C-alpha cells in the first residue's frame, strides 16, 4: 500500500509535518495523495508515515491542500 500510494499518487503537494524539523519541530515534507490516503515523505523521498484517510482527518494535509502553511 505504501509503495502504491508513493509511486502512483494522483497529487503530490509540499507541506510541513510535526517532528520533521530540527529538534522535533515542524519540517518540510511532501504529501503523496491517492484517494483519501496519504504517504508522507521527506523532501529527499525518505518515508515518514502513512495517513489512512489523511485527506479528511489530518490538519497538516488539509492545510497543505488549502495552500496554507502550518
Residue pairs with C-beta under 8 A, 6 or more apart in sequence:
1 37
1 50
2 39
2 47
2 50
4 34
5 32
5 33
5 34
5 37
5 38
5 39
5 50
6 32
6 39
6 41
6 47
8 34
9 32
9 33
9 34
9 39
10 33
10 34
10 35
11 32
11 33
12 30
12 31
12 32
12 33
13 30
13 31
13 33
13 64
13 65
14 28
14 29
14 30
14 31
14 64
15 28
15 29
15 30
15 31
15 60
15 61
15 63
15 64
15 69
15 70
16 26
16 27
16 28
16 29
16 60
16 64
16 69
16 70
17 26
17 27
17 29
17 40
17 48
17 60
18 24
18 26
18 60
19 25
19 26
19 27
20 26
20 27
20 28
20 29
20 42
20 48
21 27
21 28
26 70
27 42
28 42
28 43
29 40
29 41
29 42
29 43
29 48
30 40
30 41
30 42
30 43
31 38
31 39
31 40
31 54
31 60
31 61
31 64
32 38
32 39
32 40
32 41
33 54
33 55
33 61
35 55
36 52
36 53
36 54
36 55
36 56
37 50
37 51
37 52
37 53
37 54
37 55
38 50
38 51
38 54
38 55
38 58
38 61
39 47
39 49
39 50
39 51
40 47
40 48
40 49
40 50
40 51
41 47
41 48
42 48
51 57
51 58
51 61
54 61
55 61
55 62
55 65
56 62
59 70
60 70
63 69
63 70
64 70
